Amino acid sequence: MKFGVVLRRTTWNRYWQRKARSLFLMALGLVMALVVHLPSIALAQTATEMAALPNAELRGVWLTNVDSDVLFSRSNLEDGIAQLKRLNFNTVYPTVWNGGYTLYPSEVAEKWIGEAVDPIPEFEDRDMLAEAIDIAHEQGLAIIPWYEFGLMALEDSEIAQQHPEWLMSRKDGTQVFVHGDRGQHRFVWLNPAHPDVQEMMTDLMVEVVGKYDIDGIQFDDHFGTPVELGYDDYTVNLYKQQHNGNAPPDNPQDPEWMRWRARNVTTMMVKIFSAIKTRRPDCLISLSPNPKQFSYEQYLQDWAPWVRLGFIDELIIQVYRSDLNGFKAELDRPELRTIRNQVPTSIGILTGLRVLNIETALVEEKVKATRDREFAGFSFFFYGTLNNHREPALQALLPQPASRPSPRSIATGI
């Protein structure tokens, strides 16, 4: 009995030894197959991810002269635009109007304010805009000059000092808005209802459209006026003329008073649009405002009708939210569905400020949220925050080139 038991145990053990050897060989073969084919699997996954990216996508960057030196020399422009080309961006928006000065030599600016260009050494004896256009087009990027300050100017600028009648006031007579972490920025606002302001702004843009080989021009959230303004003599007298001698309401948020002032901004917009399109019908009109409700309630910029009436060819809504949920909530607003059916609509994404660090992971999540909702693309504010340490993340976000969306294309609904 014991011998039979031992024999059966020996036979049983040999069976499991053979079974274990067979299983081991199968596992080894599977591991070897994975090792051999893993690169191709990874490549297939990468190819799938790349194929999912849109072929046409706005990939823009704003170039500023504040907290950034990219505009201060031709070599800086060459290096900066070459980097953006290498990272597969396709559009640059260089500021050309900042603080009440042009950043390129302008006969219009010289006529109205006595300074042809911002009087700092970095813009002397050169035409920054001409250089930027040459470099951008050589690299295959579109270039759209950005009138960053719109109707805003520095308190001590030539335009504010020479034309005090152009400035708007609050009810208490004050005019200055103080900004900056040290209160270092003091701004005033030009009156969009004043005919001289309308003429100067129109002439500035027609000058650029006629003189330079640009792809478009861009206005932003400063192409409006703070809601508390409008109690200066010029605006009050104009209101009285149109309201049987009645003064404007004391409450700056009075609905009719807000609509009246917003129409003054729109009137200037229509004049500028007509002048540009008459000179160059193919010149894109780009607008980068705050979200619709905020723009109107805070800056009397009623831009939705501009889109509806065809005055805007490209819309980039500034969604500078510090948290992802707030960012997504803005993207999901119902009114954007209608707007996106009227004009290619992209999202402005904040990538940092001198006093505010934005984590790269958050920027990546915002780009993903923008793509998931099938917006036309995005633009980063601003170039000075796209440091070298962010290049790997940007290369992953933009692994292949993409063309700009056609202004005649309409984004699909959410």
Buried (B, 14 or more C-beta within 10 A) or exposed (E): EEEEEEEEEEEEEEEEEEEEEEEEEEEEEEEEEEEEEEEEEEEEEEEEEEEEBBEBBBBBBBBBBBEBEBBBBBEBBBEBBEBBBEBBBBBBBBBBBBBBBBBBBBEBBEEBBEBBBBEEEBBEEBBBBBBBBBBBBEBEBBBBBBBBBBBBBBBEBBBBBBBEEBBBBBBEEEBEBEEEEEEEBBBBBBBBBBEEBBBBBBBBBBBBBEBBEBBBBBBBBBBBBBBBBBBBEBBBEBBEEEEEEEEBBEEBEEEEBBEBBBBBBBEBBEBBBEBBBEEBEEBBBBBBBBBBEBBBEBBBBBBBEBBEEEBBBBBBBBBBBEEBEEBBEBBEBEEBEEBBEBBBBBBBBBBBBEEEEBEBEBBBBBBEBBBEBEBBBBBBBBBBBBEEEBEEBBEEBBEEEBBBBEBEEBBEEE
